[in-house]
Amino acid sequence: MEAPVTGRTKRMAFAPLLPLVCAFPPFINSLDNPHLKGLRGPDVLQLIAIGFCVGAAFGMFMAGYVGRRRST
């Protein structure tokens, strides 16, 4: 049986967008930074990979912490 969609469920669906919205203006602002213009492709790829790994680890930690907390 499928759970009914509540206001809380709808809000939780949009929760991941908040960090993305908060990160977008500084990202756009950093594109004009002369220090970043000197980065090569492999450097950028390495930074993206590091950010992905740290973000995934943080997301799994939070999902485990919040999931464990809700189940009780």
C-alpha positions as CSV (number, residue, x, y, z in Angstrom):
1,M,0.0,0.0,0.0
2,E,1.4,3.4,-1.0
3,A,1.7,6.1,1.6
4,P,-0.3,9.3,1.0
5,V,1.6,12.4,-0.2
6,T,1.6,14.9,2.6
7,G,2.9,18.5,2.8
8,R,6.0,17.2,4.6
9,T,6.8,14.7,1.8
10,K,6.4,17.5,-0.8
11,R,8.8,19.7,1.1
12,M,11.3,16.8,1.4
13,A,11.3,16.4,-2.3
14,F,12.5,19.9,-2.8
15,A,15.0,19.9,0.1
16,P,18.1,18.9,-2.1
17,L,17.4,22.0,-4.2
18,L,18.2,24.4,-1.3
19,P,22.0,23.8,-1.3
20,L,22.0,23.9,-5.0
21,V,20.3,27.3,-5.0
22,C,22.6,28.6,-2.3
23,A,25.7,27.4,-4.2
24,F,24.8,28.8,-7.6
25,P,25.5,32.6,-7.0
26,P,29.0,32.0,-5.6
27,F,29.7,29.6,-8.5
28,I,28.7,32.2,-11.1
29,N,30.8,34.8,-9.2
30,S,33.9,32.6,-9.2
31,L,33.9,32.1,-13.0
32,D,35.5,35.5,-13.4
33,N,38.2,34.8,-10.8
34,P,41.6,35.0,-12.6
35,H,43.1,32.2,-10.4
36,L,40.5,29.8,-11.7
37,K,41.1,30.7,-15.3
38,G,44.6,29.2,-15.0
39,L,43.3,25.8,-14.0
40,R,43.7,23.0,-16.5
41,G,41.0,20.4,-17.3
42,P,42.5,17.6,-15.0
43,D,42.6,20.0,-12.1
44,V,38.9,20.9,-12.6
45,L,38.0,17.2,-12.9
46,Q,39.9,16.4,-9.7
47,L,38.1,19.2,-7.8
48,I,34.7,17.9,-9.1
49,A,35.6,14.3,-8.1
50,I,36.6,15.4,-4.6
51,G,33.4,17.5,-4.2
52,F,31.3,14.5,-5.3
53,C,33.0,12.1,-2.9
54,V,32.7,14.5,0.0
55,G,29.1,15.3,-0.8
56,A,28.2,11.6,-1.2
57,A,29.8,10.7,2.1
58,F,28.0,13.6,3.8
59,G,24.7,12.6,2.2
60,M,25.1,8.9,3.3
61,F,26.0,10.0,6.8
62,M,23.0,12.3,7.0
63,A,20.6,9.7,5.5
64,G,21.9,7.1,8.0
65,Y,21.6,9.4,10.9
66,V,18.2,10.8,10.0
67,G,16.9,7.4,8.9
68,R,18.0,5.7,12.1
69,R,16.4,8.5,14.1
70,R,13.0,8.3,12.3
71,S,12.7,4.6,12.6
72,T,12.4,4.7,16.4
